[in-house]
Structure formats: structure tokens, C-alpha cells
Amino acid sequence: IYEDWMNNIQKEKIVEIISIVKPGNMILDIGGGPGFFEEYASNAISIDIDLINLKKTSSKKILADGDNLPFKPRCFDQVFCLDTIHLLKDNRELGRVLKDKGEAIVSLPCNRYTIGEKFKTLKEMFQDWSFKKEFFVGEKEMDAVIICEKQQQKGSI
């Protein structure tokens, strides 16, 4: 079941997201698994804690934890965190590695009954960010997706 989900349903959702969100220059994919997202954004760096999945991708990959990102501050234009934000303690690391005015594209699995609740959860998690867009993707399995922008930190250029 997991392989079918990864190979078909997840890819379909990523294609929908990419049709709405145009990938930037420097991209981080948190929880990238076998690299489906990187098929559509070859300049992305994928991190995951699952070494077996990482070995399946030919993209730039790093074995790492989304709560302890091994990158300097403000080095990414976009961070994609698709179906993994609920596994992180908070969003501080996303904010740390994003450039000022950088975008976080974040999703949570949902269904037609929980979509409003999932959007509310995502907005609460990113309440200090500026919201750019919210939408849902998928048919067999849905995701609530938000795009939000990191605010410029005081004292930064």
C-alpha cells in the first residue's frame, strides 16, 4: 500500500502543487523521501531521516532531521514541507534557513471533512508569517496546502 501511495497518489499531489507554486532558485525539500518532488525541481536539495528512501533518489540529498537542519541561516528561497510538518516540533528551522521574504510551502493530509481544521492548524503554526495562498490538492487523498512568506527579521538587509 505504501509503495502505491508513494508512486501514484503522492506524485499526483506534487504535480498539482508545482502547477500552482513555481519552484524558486534555492529549494529545500524536507521529508523528500525517494525524491518525487525533485523530478519537478532539479535544483532542490532533499532531506529525510529514511536512508533507504534517500538512496532511491538521484537528486542532491542529505540524511538529516527537519528539526536540526544542517544549513546556514537564510540560504533557501523556498522550503517545501509536504506531508511532514506534523512530524516536526515547530517551524523555527524552516524560518531559520529561509531568506527574508522566502516562502514555505507546507501541507497536511486531510479529507473533505477535516480540510477546514487542517487549514486552521497550518495557519496557527505559521501565525507570525504572511499568508500568500491556501488550496487543497488530491482526489484519492487530499492535502491542505498553504504558502506563507517569512517576514524580514529586524536588523537584516
Sequence and secondary structure as in RCSB ss.txt:
>XXXX:A:sequence
IYEDWMNNIQKEKIVEIISIVKPGNMILDIGGGPGFFEEYASNAISIDIDLINLKKTSSKKILADGDNLPFKPRC
FDQVFCLDTIHLLKDNRELGRVLKDKGEAIVSLPCNRYTIGEKFKTLKEMFQDWSFKKEFFVGEKEMDAVIICEK
QQQKGSI
>XXXX:A:secstr
 HHHIIIIIIHHHHHHHHHHS   SSEEEET TTTTGGGT TTEEEEES HHHHTT  SEEEE  TTS  S TT 
EEEEEETTTGGGSS SHHHHHHEEEEEEEEEEEEE TTTHHHHHHHHHHHTTTSEEEEEEEE SSSEEEEEEEE 
   TT  
